[in-house]
């Protein structure tokens, strides 16, 4: 069932090539000694030690003279990479053995089969489900009379689904680098087909768990009982997951070291956490720019913006009703331009993934 075989005799190669041709190769070198064996009995020619060495040396010599030069020539030809077509000798276009779309489909199918067990492992499902149920219990049926608590739940959404996909994505390229270098050195596929297959295959792996999480915690936490608001909240969280994952891919591709990437990601997320707009509402002007590079900040603003309407009120004490938009933690966010926040997240989504691809490209052997 092998396409090619290498046959050794006491450590010395005596054949290397197509499996279907090895018998034909040997038939011309080793004579049929069955009749001699029958005639000579136990002292036949091939049973003699000297004759065995003679046959082995003959096979080794034949391999060195006939097969070895062909094998070296084939190796040298493969080391040159993909062959340039005669029509493109004046350009850098490479003639691949399969189309980009074929490479993409095969890599996508392989990636889904390899990662489905890890992405939906019992440990990961338990982790997400336990956090979602615990969050739902802690914020059980909160309402606008406890507005600070509700806003805290929304900020928790943005932070948890910023940390979780970020640290999962960091391991992607460092763990696959040996396989990628090996397969790419054999010109098996384009880097772009691998990259887009990986990005596409991550979608069902990365978006199912946050969907389940939000579906549980949103209704248990007593947020606005509106299907439209729920769908918008879910879309914002999924958008945030993709942006966070892109940052993790970029960090992993740039550093190609899990420990260094994890350390840098921890510091980055800590900065995003502090500048997100929940803990500190009045950031000193000289460092206020940090919130504009924090995807958690934009996600948090969008979640608050779709959760509360312009004229919504809450009980602010002494039987008085106050506008939700005048609540200090919400007013300081500035919810006047939601599309600007969406554009910022979209820019990060594309920018992080382009950065990851460029870093991966520069790290590959040419």
Residue pairs with C-beta under 8 A, 6 or more apart in sequence:
2 19
3 18
3 19
4 16
4 17
4 18
4 19
5 15
5 16
5 17
5 18
5 19
5 22
6 13
6 15
6 16
7 13
7 14
7 15
7 16
7 22
8 14
9 56
9 59
9 60
10 56
12 56
12 60
13 60
13 63
13 68
14 56
14 59
14 60
14 62
14 63
15 22
15 25
15 26
15 59
15 63
15 67
16 63
16 67
16 71
17 25
17 67
17 70
17 71
25 67
26 59
29 58
29 59
29 62
30 55
30 59
33 44
33 45
33 46
36 44
36 45
37 44
37 45
37 46
37 47
45 51
46 52
46 55
78 186
81 94
81 187
82 94
82 95
82 96
82 97
82 187
83 95
84 93
84 94
84 95
85 93
85 95
88 95
96 103
96 187
96 189
96 190
98 189
100 190
100 192
100 193
103 188
103 189
103 190
103 193
103 194
103 197
104 193
104 196
104 197
104 200
105 197
106 189
107 189
107 193
107 194
107 197
107 198
108 197
108 200
108 201
111 197
111 198
111 201
112 201
112 204
115 201
115 205
116 205
118 124
119 205
119 206
120 205
120 208
124 209
125 209
128 164
128 209
128 212
128 213
129 212
129 216
131 160
131 213
132 212
132 213
132 216
132 217
133 216
133 220
135 153
135 156
135 217
135 220
135 221
136 216
136 217
136 219
136 220
136 221
137 220
139 149
139 150
139 152
139 153
139 217
139 220
139 221
139 222
140 220
140 221
140 222
141 220
141 221
141 222
142 149
142 150
142 153
142 221
142 222
142 223
143 150
143 222
144 150
144 312
144 313
144 314
144 315
144 324
145 314
145 315
147 314
147 324
147 327
147 329
147 330
148 329
150 221
150 222
150 223
150 307
151 278
151 304
151 327
151 329
151 330
152 278
153 217
153 221
153 223
154 223
154 300
154 303
154 304
154 307
155 276
155 278
155 300
155 303
157 214
157 217
157 233
157 237
157 299
157 303
158 237
158 240
158 276
158 296
158 299
158 300
158 303
159 273
159 276
159 296
161 210
161 213
161 237
161 240
161 241
161 244
162 240
162 244
162 269
162 272
162 295
162 296
162 299
163 244
163 269
164 244
165 206
165 241
165 242
165 244
165 245
165 248
166 244
166 245
166 247
166 248
166 265
166 269
167 248
167 262
167 265
168 206
168 245
168 248
169 244
169 245
169 246
169 247
169 248
169 249
169 252
170 248
170 251
170 252
170 258
170 261
170 262
170 265
171 252
171 258
172 198
172 248
172 249
172 252
173 180
173 249
173 252
173 253
173 256
173 356
173 360
174 252
174 255
174 256
174 257
174 258
174 261
175 258
177 256
177 363
180 194
180 364
181 364
181 365
183 189
184 191
184 194
184 364
184 365
185 365
191 357
191 360
191 361
191 364
192 357
195 357
195 360
199 353
202 245
206 241
206 242
206 245
207 238
207 241
210 234
210 237
210 238
210 241
211 234
211 238
214 230
214 233
214 234
214 237
215 234
218 230
218 233
218 234
219 225
219 230
223 229
223 230
223 233
223 307
224 230
224 307
224 308
229 306
229 307
232 306
233 303
233 306
233 307
236 299
236 302
236 303
236 306
237 299
237 303
239 299
239 342
239 345
239 349
240 295
240 296
240 299
240 345
242 349
243 295
243 299
243 345
243 348
243 349
243 352
244 295
246 348
246 349
246 351
246 352
246 353
246 356
247 265
247 268
247 295
247 348
247 352
248 261
248 265
249 352
249 353
249 356
250 352
250 353
250 355
250 356
250 359
251 261
251 264
251 265
251 268
252 258
252 261
252 356
253 355
253 356
253 357
253 359
253 360
253 363
254 261
254 355
254 356
254 359
255 261
255 264
256 363
269 296
271 290
271 294
272 294
272 295
272 296
272 297
273 279
273 296
274 280
274 290
275 283
275 290
275 291
275 294
275 297
276 291
276 294
276 296
276 297
276 300
277 291
277 297
277 300
277 301
277 332
277 333
278 300
278 329
281 328
281 329
281 332
282 332
283 290
283 291
291 297
292 344
295 344
295 345
295 348
298 341
298 342
298 344
298 345
299 345
300 333
301 333
301 334
301 335
301 338
301 341
302 338
302 341
302 342
302 345
304 330
304 333
304 335
305 335
305 338
305 341
306 338
308 324
308 325
308 330
309 324
310 325
311 323
312 323
312 324
312 325
313 321
313 322
313 323
313 324
314 321
314 322
314 324
314 327
315 321
315 322
316 322
324 330
325 331
325 335
